[in-house]
């Protein structure tokens, strides 16, 4: 490797000086120039010593005659505006040369790039085949490049799903409370993008998560048809008063839910149990209960697994645990909420 971290370099095409801040692979480094970080091939960089030497004046030049303010023409300042085109997920392939001289990708460096005038809080989750692998909560400021993490290139075969939930750092009553965006990658499409990079001599490929953060949508529902048919319509602010009471625990054994369970097949039993669980989960959340115990028994574990899958998708659920309990053994899941 020609360069090391901390080396001063000059970018050949722009003649700007910068510093090497990371080694990506044996052909590419991460460079910082005047606060801007970007990847660059090593053959596009050089040490600045020759530039410094040629800039030194061997023979002192004659002093130019003094100029007064009125003699100097006013220079028009060039204003370079940053282009706001959304939030992007950018990938930097980390490669090495194999025995035949071909570039082989080892890892992908992942960056979240905010090219907007707003700052965002974000919750990031990486899943492989539906199973969470990596989570991160942080903030990304306007026109900031935020490094997330690396993933092994071979993991593209496991159907990676990059999920984000964004919210404004500074809340705006005219804009949505949060916005969800995501990206699912297939190995075949990434291979194609990397081949395209090699042909163009570029270092990164990107996908836009969204261009504009959405405005708040107020849902106004015409309830007059319901009232005319005799339905009771309540103000949402007082809806909790009219709900069925929540329970501290719900027993999902089929004998507790059906009059003749022996006449039901396994699918019908599981469907009834899950509908009952979801009903009392919603009631617990609506009443702002601190916790709920779902008694599902041991059995094959199918009901327990389905319940856990539902809980993983609810942001009101702070945590849940299926551990030994003096009253239920291992046959119950304790659920704790956050509001």
Secondary structure by P-SEA (a helix, b strand, c coil): ccccccbbbbcccccbbbbbcccccccbbbbbcccbbbbbcccccccaaaaaaaaccccccccccccccccccbbbbbbbbbbbbcbbbbbbbbbbbccccbbbbcbbbbbbbbcccccccbbbbbbccccccbbbbbccccbbbbbcccccccccccbbbbbbbbbbcccccccccccccbbbbbaaaaaaaaaaaaaacccbbbbbcccccccbbbbbbbaaaaaaabbbbbcccccccccccccccccccccccccccccccaaaaaaaaaaaaaaaaaaaaaacccbbbbbcccccaaaaaaaaaaaaaccccccccccccccccccbbbbbbcc
